Structure formats: structure tokens, C-alpha cells
Amino acid sequence: MANGKSKAIEKHQPAALETVPAYLRKQAGAPAAGLENVERGDMTLPRLALCQSMTPQRKKSEPSFIEGLAEGDFFNTITGENYGPQVRLVPLLFYKSRIRFKDMEEGGGLLCQAPDALTGGGDPGGVCAKCPMSQFQGEDRPQCDLFFNYAVLILPAKGPLGLDGLAAFSLKSTGLKAAKDFNALMRLRGTDAFAGVYEVTSAERKNNVGT
């Protein structure tokens, strides 16, 4: 403290667009110089994820560790931003997909995938509706997971809205009921999906084995 004024250390904030020199600003619609050859398959898709007990981002030993992330918090898998237990978003597009994962006890990994939820490629592959992996076997759940996916624009708690808030948000298993309610709510509004702002909140529930 000097002259009675505090000089506390402040967290650095990214510079606003207006402070970027004119010669470094990109024209709207023009590709970023040096990234002209980067295609969709060359990038990792940012995802809005929900932190749970086994989420890698909670473990300090993981490279993706996020300081302060707790169970029930939503976060961005690319930027590492922690949105807390509530997040506001604008849905842009809905689509379904299917994925069959290998058991974690066997090392995990992807066995089969159907980006359109109709035709799978991998083991066993083929038409999803006819595949036994997509069906209930008695009381056993399907071995292939159905995903309800949304391309969303995450609204910041403060500051300007930016394209860095674009992400994919996916729900499966017990989350499908919430996804179906969400779809019904959007349809009942009678407007385009992106005409509404929605708040998503996490809630803790126990499965049939008490975990």
C-alpha cells in the first residue's frame, strides 16, 4: 500500500476486440491466416460437459484437470471454463447419434458409432434399429448408447457474447428424459429453437444400486 491506496494484484483479462491493432483484425467471413487448411476433422469439438464422480477433469493427475471443479458443475472441455451448477444457453440444432463403448475394465474405447443414429460403423455395425446392441435384453440396458445432442451457444455470466461459447451438449441414459422434456418445451413455444434462452441446472440422483 502506498499513499493510502491498495495495489492488489488483479487477474489479467483478455483484451477486447477494440484494443487489437487494425492490421491483426480478421475480416468477417475470411479464414484466419495460417489456418486456411484446417478442416472440421482437424479440430476437437468443444463440449459442454457435466462433472461427475469419475470425470477426469476432477483429478489432479490428469492433464485436463480443472481447479475448483466440483461434482454437478458444467464445464467446457476445451477452454476449461467452469460454469458452475447452472448454465444459460441457446440451442441451435438438435441431432441424435449412437455409440457403443468398450467396457472400462477392458481398457475402454470406441467399438461402434452411428453419427446419424441410423447406421453404425464398427463392431457390429449395420442398421441400428435391427442391431441387438441397441435393444434391451430383458432388464439389461442396451450395450449401445443413444445420445440426444444439441449444438448450443453458451451465454457468459458477464462480458460480451462470443463465438467461443459454441459447444456441443449431449445427454444419454437417464438424461434422455430431461432431453425429451426439453424438446417438448421448445416445440410448445412455437418458435425456432434458437429464439429462446434456457437455463440448465444439474441435480444429483442415485441409480438402482445406490451410487
PASEBA-1860 file (N, C-alpha, C; in nm, 3 decimals):
! residues 211
1> MANGKSKA> 0.086/-0.119/0.000/0.000/0.000/0.000/0.089/0.123/0.000 ~ 0.056/0.217/-0.089/0.133/0.340/-0.097/0.038/0.456/-0.108 ~ 0.065/0.563/-0.029/-0.021/0.683/-0.028/-0.166/0.648/0.005 ~ -0.182/0.543/0.090/-0.315/0.505/0.134/-0.398/0.432/0.031 ~ -0.340/0.397/-0.085/-0.414/0.326/-0.189/-0.364/0.183/-0.202 ~ -0.459/0.090/-0.207/-0.424/-0.051/-0.220/-0.380/-0.082/-0.362 ~ -0.280/-0.169/-0.376/-0.234/-0.213/-0.507/-0.246/-0.365/-0.516 ~ -0.369/-0.415/-0.499/-0.392/-0.559/-0.504/-0.367/-0.611/-0.645
9> IEKHQPAA> -0.320/-0.734/-0.654/-0.295/-0.797/-0.784/-0.428/-0.832/-0.848 ~ -0.451/-0.791/-0.971/-0.574/-0.819/-1.042/-0.549/-0.924/-1.149 ~ -0.651/-1.012/-1.166/-0.641/-1.115/-1.269/-0.644/-1.051/-1.407 ~ -0.554/-1.092/-1.494/-0.548/-1.036/-1.629/-0.670/-1.079/-1.708 ~ -0.734/-0.985/-1.775/-0.848/-1.013/-1.860/-0.806/-1.001/-2.006 ~ -0.856/-1.092/-2.094/-0.822/-1.083/-2.237/-0.861/-0.947/-2.294 ~ -0.780/-0.898/-2.385/-0.806/-0.768/-2.444/-0.932/-0.771/-2.528 ~ -1.008/-0.663/-2.523/-1.129/-0.653/-2.604/-1.090/-0.635/-2.749
17> LETVPAYL> -1.185/-0.662/-2.840/-1.157/-0.653/-2.983/-1.107/-0.515/-3.022 ~ -1.162/-0.411/-2.955/-1.125/-0.275/-2.991/-0.978/-0.245/-2.966 ~ -0.913/-0.324/-2.878/-0.773/-0.298/-2.846/-0.678/-0.375/-2.937 ~ -0.732/-0.461/-3.024/-0.647/-0.536/-3.117/-0.610/-0.445/-3.233 ~ -0.483/-0.436/-3.265/-0.441/-0.348/-3.376/-0.517/-0.381/-3.504 ~ -0.542/-0.279/-3.583/-0.621/-0.295/-3.706/-0.560/-0.399/-3.799 ~ -0.427/-0.402/-3.806/-0.363/-0.494/-3.901/-0.371/-0.640/-3.856 ~ -0.416/-0.666/-3.731/-0.431/-0.803/-3.683/-0.577/-0.849/-3.681
25> RKQAGAPA> -0.668/-0.758/-3.710/-0.809/-0.795/-3.709/-0.845/-0.871/-3.836 ~ -0.925/-0.976/-3.818/-0.968/-1.060/-3.930/-1.099/-1.007/-3.986 ~ -1.107/-1.001/-4.118/-1.230/-0.958/-4.182/-1.339/-1.064/-4.163 ~ -1.462/-1.020/-4.145/-1.574/-1.112/-4.125/-1.586/-1.208/-4.242 ~ -1.591/-1.338/-4.211/-1.606/-1.440/-4.314/-1.476/-1.487/-4.374 ~ -1.368/-1.418/-4.349/-1.238/-1.456/-4.405/-1.171/-1.559/-4.315 ~ -1.099/-1.658/-4.374/-1.029/-1.757/-4.292/-0.912/-1.694/-4.218 ~ -0.884/-1.743/-4.100/-0.772/-1.692/-4.022/-0.642/-1.729/-4.093
33> AGLENVER> -0.556/-1.632/-4.112/-0.429/-1.656/-4.180/-0.348/-1.761/-4.106 ~ -0.296/-1.856/-4.182/-0.218/-1.964/-4.124/-0.301/-2.087/-4.091 ~ -0.435/-2.071/-4.093/-0.524/-2.183/-4.060/-0.614/-2.219/-4.179 ~ -0.576/-2.177/-4.299/-0.659/-2.200/-4.417/-0.684/-2.348/-4.443 ~ -0.589/-2.434/-4.407/-0.601/-2.577/-4.438/-0.659/-2.660/-4.323 ~ -0.700/-2.592/-4.215/-0.761/-2.663/-4.103/-0.906/-2.693/-4.136 ~ -0.942/-2.822/-4.135/-1.078/-2.865/-4.162/-1.145/-2.910/-4.033 ~ -1.276/-2.940/-4.043/-1.353/-2.979/-3.925/-1.289/-3.100/-3.855
41> GDMTLPRL> -1.243/-3.198/-3.932/-1.185/-3.318/-3.872/-1.050/-3.296/-3.807 ~ -0.992/-3.177/-3.827/-0.862/-3.147/-3.768/-0.875/-3.079/-3.632 ~ -0.997/-3.062/-3.585/-1.019/-2.994/-3.457/-1.101/-3.081/-3.363 ~ -1.079/-3.060/-3.233/-1.159/-3.125/-3.131/-1.283/-3.040/-3.104 ~ -1.399/-3.102/-3.104/-1.524/-3.030/-3.084/-1.539/-2.990/-2.937 ~ -1.554/-2.860/-2.908/-1.578/-2.819/-2.769/-1.710/-2.877/-2.721 ~ -1.713/-2.924/-2.599/-1.835/-2.982/-2.543/-1.870/-2.919/-2.410 ~ -1.999/-2.903/-2.388/-2.049/-2.863/-2.257/-2.071/-2.992/-2.180
49> ALCQSMTP> -1.990/-3.016/-2.078/-1.994/-3.142/-2.004/-2.035/-3.119/-1.860 ~ -2.084/-3.225/-1.798/-2.126/-3.221/-1.658/-2.026/-3.301/-1.575 ~ -1.971/-3.241/-1.471/-1.874/-3.308/-1.386/-1.943/-3.409/-1.295 ~ -1.894/-3.532/-1.296/-1.943/-3.638/-1.210/-1.826/-3.699/-1.134 ~ -1.854/-3.803/-1.056/-1.752/-3.856/-0.966/-1.628/-3.908/-1.040 ~ -1.646/-3.963/-1.162/-1.533/-4.020/-1.234/-1.481/-3.930/-1.346 ~ -1.526/-3.806/-1.350/-1.482/-3.713/-1.455/-1.331/-3.686/-1.443 ~ -1.253/-3.708/-1.550/-1.107/-3.689/-1.544/-1.066/-3.548/-1.502
57> QRKKSEPS> -1.145/-3.448/-1.537/-1.109/-3.309/-1.507/-1.108/-3.281/-1.357 ~ -1.156/-3.373/-1.275/-1.155/-3.355/-1.129/-1.024/-3.405/-1.068 ~ -0.948/-3.484/-1.144/-0.830/-3.550/-1.090/-0.704/-3.468/-1.120 ~ -0.628/-3.436/-1.015/-0.508/-3.355/-1.033/-0.402/-3.425/-1.117 ~ -0.409/-3.557/-1.124/-0.310/-3.631/-1.201/-0.338/-3.627/-1.351 ~ -0.455/-3.575/-1.389/-0.492/-3.569/-1.531/-0.448/-3.436/-1.593 ~ -0.399/-3.440/-1.718/-0.360/-3.315/-1.785/-0.478/-3.219/-1.802 ~ -0.599/-3.273/-1.805/-0.718/-3.190/-1.825/-0.776/-3.137/-1.694
65> FIEGLAEG> -0.705/-3.154/-1.584/-0.754/-3.112/-1.452/-0.796/-2.965/-1.451 ~ -0.915/-2.938/-1.390/-0.966/-2.802/-1.378/-0.976/-2.767/-1.230 ~ -0.903/-2.668/-1.189/-0.901/-2.626/-1.049/-1.040/-2.580/-1.006 ~ -1.086/-2.632/-0.893/-1.213/-2.589/-0.836/-1.336/-2.656/-0.893 ~ -1.319/-2.746/-0.988/-1.433/-2.815/-1.049/-1.492/-2.915/-0.949 ~ -1.622/-2.909/-0.929/-1.689/-2.997/-0.833/-1.798/-3.076/-0.904 ~ -1.840/-3.186/-0.843/-1.949/-3.265/-0.899/-2.073/-3.178/-0.916 ~ -2.136/-3.189/-1.031/-2.254/-3.109/-1.059/-2.225/-2.981/-1.135
73> DFFNTITG> -2.097/-2.948/-1.155/-2.060/-2.828/-1.230/-2.057/-2.858/-1.380 ~ -2.102/-2.763/-1.460/-2.088/-2.771/-1.605/-1.956/-2.704/-1.644 ~ -1.889/-2.758/-1.747/-1.763/-2.701/-1.790/-1.741/-2.721/-1.939 ~ -1.651/-2.641/-1.996/-1.614/-2.651/-2.136/-1.491/-2.741/-2.148 ~ -1.502/-2.848/-2.227/-1.394/-2.946/-2.235/-1.269/-2.892/-2.304 ~ -1.280/-2.784/-2.379/-1.165/-2.728/-2.450/-1.104/-2.611/-2.373 ~ -1.186/-2.514/-2.335/-1.134/-2.396/-2.267/-1.113/-2.419/-2.117 ~ -1.179/-2.522/-2.062/-1.167/-2.549/-1.919/-1.250/-2.455/-1.833
81> ENYGPQVR> -1.333/-2.373/-1.895/-1.415/-2.279/-1.817/-1.518/-2.354/-1.734 ~ -1.528/-2.318/-1.607/-1.623/-2.379/-1.515/-1.745/-2.287/-1.503 ~ -1.862/-2.338/-1.544/-1.983/-2.257/-1.542/-2.063/-2.274/-1.413 ~ -2.022/-2.368/-1.326/-2.097/-2.393/-1.204/-2.215/-2.485/-1.229 ~ -2.305/-2.500/-1.132/-2.417/-2.594/-1.146/-2.531/-2.544/-1.233 ~ -2.521/-2.420/-1.283/-2.623/-2.366/-1.372/-2.556/-2.298/-1.490 ~ -2.617/-2.314/-1.607/-2.562/-2.251/-1.727/-2.676/-2.210/-1.818 ~ -2.665/-2.091/-1.876/-2.766/-2.044/-1.971/-2.715/-2.069/-2.113
89> LVPLLFYK> -2.805/-2.115/-2.199/-2.763/-2.147/-2.335/-2.876/-2.123/-2.434 ~ -2.835/-2.112/-2.560/-2.928/-2.100/-2.672/-2.908/-2.223/-2.760 ~ -3.009/-2.309/-2.773/-2.996/-2.427/-2.860/-3.003/-2.386/-3.007 ~ -2.910/-2.436/-3.086/-2.906/-2.401/-3.228/-2.953/-2.515/-3.317 ~ -2.924/-2.639/-3.277/-2.955/-2.754/-3.362/-2.963/-2.879/-3.275 ~ -3.059/-2.968/-3.307/-3.074/-3.095/-3.237/-3.045/-3.210/-3.333 ~ -2.972/-3.311/-3.287/-2.948/-3.430/-3.367/-2.920/-3.549/-3.274 ~ -2.943/-3.670/-3.325/-2.922/-3.791/-3.247/-2.804/-3.870/-3.301
97> SRIRFKDM> -2.742/-3.947/-3.213/-2.631/-4.034/-3.253/-2.629/-4.157/-3.162 ~ -2.554/-4.257/-3.201/-2.537/-4.378/-3.119/-2.389/-4.414/-3.109 ~ -2.348/-4.459/-2.991/-2.209/-4.502/-2.972/-2.208/-4.626/-2.882 ~ -2.130/-4.724/-2.922/-2.108/-4.842/-2.839/-1.964/-4.838/-2.788 ~ -1.951/-4.829/-2.655/-1.819/-4.821/-2.593/-1.774/-4.958/-2.542 ~ -1.644/-4.977/-2.540/-1.586/-5.095/-2.478/-1.583/-5.076/-2.327 ~ -1.606/-5.182/-2.251/-1.607/-5.171/-2.105/-1.474/-5.115/-2.055 ~ -1.483/-5.029/-1.951/-1.363/-4.970/-1.894/-1.271/-5.076/-1.836
105> EEGGGLLC> -1.330/-5.186/-1.785/-1.249/-5.296/-1.731/-1.163/-5.361/-1.840 ~ -1.204/-5.341/-1.965/-1.130/-5.398/-2.077/-1.047/-5.292/-2.149 ~ -1.033/-5.177/-2.086/-0.950/-5.072/-2.144/-1.025/-4.957/-2.207 ~ -1.159/-4.970/-2.220/-1.239/-4.863/-2.278/-1.214/-4.847/-2.427 ~ -1.273/-4.744/-2.484/-1.255/-4.717/-2.627/-1.387/-4.729/-2.702 ~ -1.381/-4.696/-2.829/-1.498/-4.693/-2.916/-1.506/-4.821/-2.998 ~ -1.622/-4.887/-2.995/-1.641/-5.008/-3.072/-1.722/-4.984/-3.198 ~ -1.828/-4.902/-3.186/-1.915/-4.876/-3.299/-1.977/-4.738/-3.283
113> QAPDALTG> -1.999/-4.670/-3.395/-2.055/-4.535/-3.389/-2.147/-4.510/-3.507 ~ -2.262/-4.446/-3.478/-2.357/-4.405/-3.581/-2.385/-4.257/-3.563 ~ -2.319/-4.169/-3.636/-2.338/-4.024/-3.620/-2.481/-3.979/-3.644 ~ -2.559/-4.057/-3.722/-2.697/-4.022/-3.751/-2.796/-4.107/-3.672 ~ -2.747/-4.195/-3.584/-2.830/-4.286/-3.504/-2.907/-4.385/-3.590 ~ -2.865/-4.400/-3.717/-2.936/-4.491/-3.807/-2.848/-4.607/-3.854 ~ -2.725/-4.577/-3.893/-2.635/-4.679/-3.946/-2.501/-4.671/-3.875 ~ -2.461/-4.781/-3.813/-2.337/-4.785/-3.737/-2.220/-4.838/-3.817
121> GGDPGGVC> -2.102/-4.789/-3.786/-1.980/-4.837/-3.846/-1.888/-4.889/-3.738 ~ -1.849/-5.014/-3.747/-1.762/-5.072/-3.644/-1.812/-5.210/-3.605 ~ -1.806/-5.240/-3.478/-1.847/-5.371/-3.425/-1.976/-5.356/-3.345 ~ -2.092/-5.407/-3.391/-2.107/-5.492/-3.511/-2.139/-5.414/-3.638 ~ -2.177/-5.288/-3.629/-2.212/-5.210/-3.747/-2.349/-5.248/-3.801 ~ -2.389/-5.182/-3.911/-2.517/-5.212/-3.973/-2.627/-5.117/-3.930 ~ -2.750/-5.156/-3.960/-2.868/-5.075/-3.930/-2.896/-5.079/-3.780 ~ -2.899/-4.961/-3.717/-2.912/-4.955/-3.571/-3.044/-5.014/-3.520
129> AKCPMSQF> -3.154/-4.991/-3.594/-3.285/-5.037/-3.549/-3.293/-5.190/-3.543 ~ -3.210/-5.257/-3.622/-3.211/-5.403/-3.625/-3.099/-5.465/-3.541 ~ -3.012/-5.380/-3.487/-2.896/-5.430/-3.412/-2.937/-5.468/-3.269 ~ -2.905/-5.589/-3.224/-2.941/-5.630/-3.087/-2.871/-5.546/-2.980 ~ -2.759/-5.481/-3.015/-2.688/-5.398/-2.919/-2.765/-5.272/-2.882 ~ -2.862/-5.234/-2.966/-2.941/-5.114/-2.940/-3.071/-5.144/-2.867 ~ -3.094/-5.272/-2.835/-3.219/-5.314/-2.773/-3.197/-5.358/-2.628 ~ -3.303/-5.347/-2.548/-3.300/-5.400/-2.412/-3.299/-5.553/-2.418
137> QGEDRPQC> -3.215/-5.614/-2.337/-3.209/-5.759/-2.326/-3.265/-5.798/-2.189 ~ -3.397/-5.818/-2.183/-3.461/-5.840/-2.054/-3.457/-5.712/-1.972 ~ -3.394/-5.718/-1.855/-3.379/-5.599/-1.771/-3.247/-5.528/-1.795 ~ -3.163/-5.585/-1.879/-3.033/-5.524/-1.908/-3.048/-5.414/-2.012 ~ -2.987/-5.299/-1.985/-2.993/-5.186/-2.076/-2.916/-5.216/-2.204 ~ -2.946/-5.146/-2.312/-2.874/-5.169/-2.438/-2.724/-5.144/-2.422 ~ -2.644/-5.220/-2.495/-2.499/-5.202/-2.490/-2.456/-5.081/-2.573 ~ -2.544/-5.035/-2.660/-2.516/-4.917/-2.743/-2.593/-4.799/-2.686
145> DLFFNYAV> -2.525/-4.689/-2.664/-2.588/-4.571/-2.604/-2.647/-4.479/-2.710 ~ -2.771/-4.437/-2.686/-2.837/-4.337/-2.770/-2.811/-4.199/-2.710 ~ -2.766/-4.105/-2.793/-2.736/-3.969/-2.748/-2.833/-3.871/-2.812 ~ -2.884/-3.779/-2.731/-2.955/-3.663/-2.781/-2.856/-3.546/-2.773 ~ -2.822/-3.490/-2.888/-2.718/-3.389/-2.896/-2.775/-3.253/-2.936 ~ -2.712/-3.150/-2.883/-2.752/-3.013/-2.916/-2.627/-2.931/-2.946 ~ -2.630/-2.859/-3.058/-2.530/-2.754/-3.081/-2.584/-2.631/-3.009 ~ -2.507/-2.576/-2.916/-2.556/-2.467/-2.833/-2.458/-2.350/-2.831
153> LILPAKGP> -2.511/-2.235/-2.795/-2.431/-2.117/-2.772/-2.443/-2.084/-2.624 ~ -2.333/-2.097/-2.551/-2.333/-2.074/-2.407/-2.325/-1.924/-2.380 ~ -2.417/-1.874/-2.300/-2.419/-1.732/-2.268/-2.329/-1.705/-2.148 ~ -2.237/-1.611/-2.159/-2.146/-1.580/-2.049/-2.219/-1.513/-1.934 ~ -2.169/-1.538/-1.812/-2.228/-1.474/-1.694/-2.208/-1.323/-1.700 ~ -2.098/-1.281/-1.761/-2.072/-1.138/-1.780/-1.982/-1.121/-1.901 ~ -1.978/-1.001/-1.953/-1.897/-0.975/-2.071/-1.976/-0.999/-2.199 ~ -1.915/-0.972/-2.314/-1.984/-0.983/-2.443/-2.002/-1.128/-2.486
161> LGLDGLAA> -2.104/-1.149/-2.569/-2.129/-1.280/-2.627/-2.030/-1.304/-2.740 ~ -1.967/-1.422/-2.740/-1.869/-1.451/-2.843/-1.884/-1.591/-2.898 ~ -1.826/-1.616/-3.014/-1.835/-1.748/-3.076/-1.756/-1.853/-2.998 ~ -1.674/-1.809/-2.902/-1.602/-1.906/-2.820/-1.698/-1.983/-2.728 ~ -1.825/-1.940/-2.727/-1.924/-2.009/-2.647/-1.996/-2.120/-2.722 ~ -1.959/-2.145/-2.847/-2.019/-2.254/-2.924/-1.970/-2.389/-2.872 ~ -2.062/-2.481/-2.851/-2.024/-2.613/-2.799/-2.134/-2.714/-2.830 ~ -2.101/-2.841/-2.812/-2.199/-2.949/-2.825/-2.239/-2.994/-2.685
169> FSLKSTGL> -2.366/-3.022/-2.666/-2.418/-3.066/-2.537/-2.492/-3.196/-2.561 ~ -2.449/-3.305/-2.496/-2.506/-3.437/-2.521/-2.563/-3.499/-2.394 ~ -2.676/-3.566/-2.409/-2.741/-3.635/-2.298/-2.769/-3.779/-2.339 ~ -2.750/-3.871/-2.243/-2.777/-4.012/-2.271/-2.832/-4.078/-2.145 ~ -2.871/-4.204/-2.158/-2.920/-4.285/-2.046/-3.030/-4.212/-1.970 ~ -3.009/-4.189/-1.839/-3.110/-4.124/-1.757/-3.132/-3.979/-1.799 ~ -3.038/-3.921/-1.872/-3.052/-3.783/-1.918/-3.148/-3.769/-2.035 ~ -3.188/-3.881/-2.097/-3.276/-3.874/-2.212/-3.414/-3.820/-2.175
177> KAAKDFNA> -3.462/-3.850/-2.056/-3.593/-3.798/-2.015/-3.590/-3.645/-2.009 ~ -3.484/-3.591/-1.951/-3.471/-3.445/-1.946/-3.461/-3.388/-2.087 ~ -3.390/-3.459/-2.178/-3.376/-3.413/-2.315/-3.510/-3.413/-2.387 ~ -3.591/-3.516/-2.364/-3.723/-3.522/-2.429/-3.815/-3.412/-2.376 ~ -3.808/-3.385/-2.245/-3.885/-3.274/-2.189/-3.840/-3.141/-2.249 ~ -3.709/-3.128/-2.268/-3.652/-3.006/-2.326/-3.703/-2.987/-2.469 ~ -3.703/-3.095/-2.548/-3.752/-3.087/-2.686/-3.900/-3.049/-2.689 ~ -3.979/-3.107/-2.597/-4.121/-3.076/-2.592/-4.143/-2.929/-2.556
185> LMRLRGTD> -4.063/-2.878/-2.463/-4.074/-2.738/-2.423/-4.045/-2.646/-2.540 ~ -3.942/-2.677/-2.618/-3.908/-2.594/-2.733/-4.018/-2.597/-2.839 ~ -4.076/-2.716/-2.862/-4.183/-2.727/-2.960/-4.307/-2.650/-2.917 ~ -4.338/-2.654/-2.787/-4.457/-2.586/-2.735/-4.446/-2.434/-2.748 ~ -4.323/-2.383/-2.754/-4.305/-2.238/-2.768/-4.350/-2.190/-2.906 ~ -4.348/-2.280/-3.004/-4.393/-2.244/-3.138/-4.300/-2.150/-3.211 ~ -4.173/-2.149/-3.173/-4.073/-2.064/-3.238/-3.951/-2.147/-3.275 ~ -3.858/-2.085/-3.344/-3.733/-2.154/-3.375/-3.660/-2.189/-3.245
193> AFAGVYEV> -3.581/-2.295/-3.249/-3.508/-2.337/-3.129/-3.421/-2.226/-3.074 ~ -3.355/-2.154/-3.165/-3.260/-2.050/-3.123/-3.327/-1.919/-3.084 ~ -3.462/-1.919/-3.078/-3.535/-1.799/-3.037/-3.553/-1.792/-2.886 ~ -3.502/-1.892/-2.816/-3.518/-1.893/-2.670/-3.386/-1.908/-2.597 ~ -3.382/-1.858/-2.476/-3.268/-1.874/-2.386/-3.313/-1.966/-2.273 ~ -3.235/-2.071/-2.246/-3.273/-2.170/-2.147/-3.165/-2.184/-2.040 ~ -3.209/-2.210/-1.918/-3.115/-2.233/-1.807/-3.115/-2.381/-1.773 ~ -2.999/-2.441/-1.777/-2.983/-2.583/-1.746/-2.922/-2.596/-1.607
201> TSAERKNN> -2.984/-2.677/-1.524/-2.938/-2.696/-1.386/-2.912/-2.843/-1.360 ~ -2.803/-2.874/-1.290/-2.773/-3.013/-1.258/-2.842/-3.053/-1.127 ~ -2.871/-3.182/-1.115/-2.934/-3.237/-0.995/-2.877/-3.375/-0.969 ~ -2.856/-3.409/-0.844/-2.800/-3.539/-0.807/-2.911/-3.643/-0.790 ~ -2.891/-3.757/-0.855/-2.984/-3.870/-0.841/-2.905/-3.998/-0.824 ~ -2.963/-4.094/-0.752/-2.898/-4.223/-0.731/-2.958/-4.327/-0.825 ~ -2.871/-4.416/-0.873/-2.919/-4.522/-0.961/-2.974/-4.638/-0.877 ~ -3.007/-4.748/-0.946/-3.071/-4.859/-0.875/-2.976/-4.937/-0.782
209> VGT> -2.848/-4.905/-0.786/-2.754/-4.969/-0.692/-2.706/-4.871/-0.586 ~ -2.770/-4.753/-0.584/-2.743/-4.658/-0.475/-2.621/-4.572/-0.493 ~ -2.565/-4.563/-0.617/-2.448/-4.477/-0.640/-2.486/-4.362/-0.730
END
